[in-house]
């Protein structure tokens, strides 16, 4: 697809035109499915005339459509080649490709190439019409020009990822930009692939074909557990999303048996520094393949650069025996060659899948908790121990109360200022959740959230809070009064595969910069869910979203998190608010603040109630103070940061 030549000059849009464009585009999409275009659809294998290996053809045949040929009692024209396979019939119908391209000649080129293989295509030349057309056309794939007028391809991709029914649609970009950083930005922004212009037609077909086939197989695997999922061609292991689908199917079966093992290679940071990135990555690929060999009959996926998950079906071997065999089998061989050869040591968290997990997220949560215990266990292996509910009736009552509050919209948000001790007028607030019960009494989050630790309602609450926060930020930015909001979120939500996609898309739809949002992570949660939180944080930080580690206290594991997570802020534990009463605690706090500053983090003092505590924090080098001394939490956002004096 050539990118040469100037694009046509577009006339200015008139008021109200985008809605009309969207409606007309949606009608065109439906029409494209019912009656594929004949005037623009070349005969089968027509695309091969652009390839270097194309056979000869007769120009006169190009004027005949398949219908014309049938009318003349002649076979439809084709360019036979024994090396080419026609796309076979699919039970779900022809492959559907939406082409988002504002240059008519390039759009027609792509349409001709793809339609010539039997695919159904529709062209969208106005960004405002994209979502409406997708809803009507339901494409298997979107082929999109990176540079579109008004909204570029990345912005449009974020809107797709924010749409509940369209978020998993593969998006492939066409770009003539040779800058590798721009290509990395494309992939980090939610695209599935990018193709460089100009592109040979057969390469275009191959790229589209492989993506559509994979997307359909993945959809089929979700609908039919017996359908074998695809594996990563580089590692030979399942993709994380595929394993979660398989795990969810296993948990939904009548007999919940088998086990889930969370395998972490110890000393990953030291190995990476010693070997370098390329050799380390090759080492982990070999380790993953060896785990797959040791886990015959199991489903294995790689979670991050040094962690794997193994889903073992029920069999005669005890899951504990299998975990020990996996640990020993991983440590026996030497990976690599020569002086760089290494032996690997692993920690393994074990979960038996008959413990009543509600979904795959709950099972993975339990596996991460077991892994945390395994890191300090002498054997390197630890079983998940389910917490014993102290008051199940009370927990059920809390869940019912929360469910009713969500249905009746009885949640409220309160805000507390976070003020710089050195002065400053940048407005920023901590967001606090409140529940108003049926009698009108207001309850703080600490009164009902702990009872929901393993309940799926936590994700619903997190989603509700973020939606209201984004609406508030959008309103303030529209009023040209920007601010920053700190928002607590649970690891159960952040570990969901689609949560990052949704949030990235929602930020784009609301027109907000990522740095308007700071996500709060509790230290206790981060210590357990480091692996999954790393994945979420890495994706969000590319959009500018920042992170705060809350309720922080001194400790070896806690200190390690400062380099493992891409943090911007550290909020101290409330116990440091009374550090003036103890010289030991005061020295400990000063050490925490000093280490945080060396890591480039800003430190927030929390629950500051009196001037003496504030003065002690100020002398210790604190950056911000939050608490009732500054202002009690309330529903407004009108604190005067410019005139604030501590």
Rosetta blueprint (number, residue, H / E / L):
1 X L
2 X L
3 X L
4 X L
5 X L
6 X L
7 X L
8 X L
9 X L
10 X L
11 X L
12 X L
13 X L
14 X L
15 X L
16 X L
17 X H
18 X H
19 X H
20 X H
21 X H
22 X H
23 X H
24 X H
25 X H
26 X H
27 X H
28 X H
29 X H
30 X H
31 X H
32 X H
33 X H
34 X H
35 X L
36 X L
37 X L
38 X L
39 X L
40 X L
41 X L
42 X L
43 X L
44 X L
45 X L
46 X H
47 X H
48 X H
49 X H
50 X H
51 X L
52 X L
53 X L
54 X L
55 X L
56 X L
57 X L
58 X L
59 X H
60 X H
61 X H
62 X H
63 X H
64 X L
65 X L
66 X H
67 X H
68 X H
69 X H
70 X H
71 X H
72 X L
73 X L
74 X L
75 X L
76 X L
77 X L
78 X L
79 X L
80 X L
81 X L
82 X L
83 X L
84 X L
85 X L
86 X L
87 X L
88 X L
89 X L
90 X L
91 X L
92 X L
93 X L
94 X L
95 X L
96 X E
97 X E
98 X E
99 X E
100 X E
101 X L
102 X L
103 X L
104 X H
105 X H
106 X H
107 X H
108 X H
109 X H
110 X H
111 X H
112 X H
113 X H
114 X H
115 X H
116 X L
117 X L
118 X L
119 X L
120 X E
121 X E
122 X E
123 X E
124 X E
125 X L
126 X L
127 X H
128 X H
129 X H
130 X H
131 X H
132 X H
133 X H
134 X H
135 X H
136 X H
137 X H
138 X L
139 X L
140 X L
141 X E
142 X E
143 X E
144 X E
145 X E
146 X L
147 X L
148 X L
149 X L
150 X L
151 X L
152 X L
153 X H
154 X H
155 X H
156 X H
157 X H
158 X H
159 X H
160 X H
161 X H
162 X L
163 X L
164 X L
165 X L
166 X L
167 X L
168 X L
169 X L
170 X E
171 X E
172 X E
173 X E
174 X E
175 X E
176 X L
177 X L
178 X L
179 X L
180 X H
181 X H
182 X H
183 X H
184 X H
185 X H
186 X H
187 X H
188 X H
189 X L
190 X L
191 X L
192 X L
193 X E
194 X E
195 X E
196 X E
197 X L
198 X L
199 X L
200 X L
201 X H
202 X H
203 X H
204 X H
205 X H
206 X H
207 X H
208 X H
209 X H
210 X H
211 X H
212 X H
213 X H
214 X H
215 X H
216 X H
217 X H
218 X H
219 X H
220 X H
221 X H
222 X H
223 X H
224 X L
225 X L
226 X L
227 X L
228 X L
229 X L
230 X L
231 X E
232 X L
233 X L
234 X L
235 X L
236 X L
237 X L
238 X E
239 X L
240 X H
241 X H
242 X H
243 X H
244 X H
245 X H
246 X H
247 X H
248 X H
249 X H
250 X H
251 X H
252 X H
253 X L
254 X L
255 X L
256 X L
257 X L
258 X L
259 X E
260 X E
261 X E
262 X E
263 X E
264 X E
265 X E
266 X L
267 X L
268 X H
269 X H
270 X H
271 X H
272 X H
273 X H
274 X H
275 X H
276 X L
277 X H
278 X H
279 X H
280 X H
281 X H
282 X H
283 X H
284 X H
285 X H
286 X H
287 X H
288 X H
289 X H
290 X H
291 X H
292 X H
293 X H
294 X H
295 X L
296 X L
297 X L
298 X L
299 X E
300 X E
301 X E
302 X E
303 X E
304 X E
305 X L
306 X L
307 X E
308 X E
309 X E
310 X E
311 X E
312 X E
313 X L
314 X L
315 X L
316 X L
317 X L
318 X L
319 X H
320 X H
321 X H
322 X H
323 X H
324 X H
325 X H
326 X H
327 X H
328 X H
329 X H
330 X H
331 X H
332 X H
333 X L
334 X L
335 X E
336 X L
337 X L
338 X H
339 X H
340 X H
341 X L
342 X E
343 X L
344 X L
345 X L
346 X E
347 X E
348 X E
349 X E
350 X E
351 X E
352 X E
353 X L
354 X L
355 X L
356 X L
357 X L
358 X L
359 X L
360 X H
361 X H
362 X H
363 X H
364 X H
365 X H
366 X H
367 X H
368 X H
369 X H
370 X H
371 X H
372 X H
373 X H
374 X H
375 X H
376 X H
377 X L
378 X L
379 X L
380 X L
381 X E
382 X E
383 X E
384 X L
385 X L
386 X L
387 X L
388 X L
389 X L
390 X L
391 X L
392 X H
393 X H
394 X H
395 X H
396 X H
397 X H
398 X H
399 X H
400 X H
401 X H
402 X H
403 X H
404 X H
405 X H
406 X H
407 X H
408 X L
409 X L
410 X L
411 X E
412 X E
413 X E
414 X E
415 X E
416 X E
417 X E
418 X L
419 X E
420 X E
421 X L
422 X L
423 X L
424 X L
425 X L
426 X L
427 X L
428 X E
429 X E
430 X E
431 X E
432 X E
433 X E
434 X E
435 X E
436 X E
437 X L
438 X L
439 X L
440 X L
441 X L
442 X E
443 X E
444 X E
445 X H
446 X H
447 X H
448 X L
449 X H
450 X H
451 X H
452 X H
453 X L
454 X L
455 X L
456 X L
457 X H
458 X H
459 X H
460 X H
461 X H
462 X H
463 X H
464 X H
465 X H
466 X H
467 X H
468 X H
469 X H
470 X H
471 X H
472 X H
473 X H
474 X H
475 X H
476 X H
477 X H
478 X H
479 X L
480 X L
481 X L
482 X L
483 X L
484 X E
485 X E
486 X E
487 X E
488 X E
489 X L
490 X L
491 X H
492 X H
493 X H
494 X H
495 X L
496 X L
497 X L
498 X L
499 X H
500 X H
501 X H
502 X H
503 X H
504 X H
505 X H
506 X H
507 X H
508 X H
509 X H
510 X L
511 X L
512 X L
513 X L
514 X H
515 X H
516 X H
517 X E
518 X E
519 X E
520 X E
521 X E
522 X E
523 X H
524 X H
525 X H
526 X H
527 X H
528 X H
529 X L
530 X H
531 X H
532 X H
533 X H
534 X H
535 X H
536 X H
537 X H
538 X H
539 X H
540 X H
541 X H
542 X L
543 X L
544 X L
545 X L
546 X E
547 X E
548 X E
549 X E
550 X E
551 X E
552 X E
553 X L
554 X L
555 X L
556 X H
557 X H
558 X H
559 X H
560 X H
561 X H
562 X H
563 X H
564 X H
565 X L
566 X L
567 X L
568 X L
569 X E
570 X E
571 X E
572 X E
573 X L
574 X H
575 X H
576 X H
577 X H
578 X H
579 X H
580 X H
581 X H
582 X L
583 X H
584 X H
585 X H
586 X H
587 X H
588 X H
589 X H
590 X H
591 X H
592 X H
593 X H
594 X H
595 X H
596 X H
597 X H
598 X H
599 X L
600 X L
601 X L
602 X E
603 X E
604 X E
605 X E
606 X L
607 X L
608 X L
609 X L
610 X L
611 X H
612 X H
613 X H
614 X H
615 X H
616 X H
617 X H
618 X H
619 X H
620 X L
621 X L
622 X L
623 X L
624 X E
625 X E
626 X L
627 X L
628 X L
629 X L
630 X L
631 X L
632 X L
633 X L
634 X E
635 X L
636 X L
637 X L
638 X L
639 X L
640 X L
641 X L
642 X L
643 X L
644 X L
645 X L
646 X L
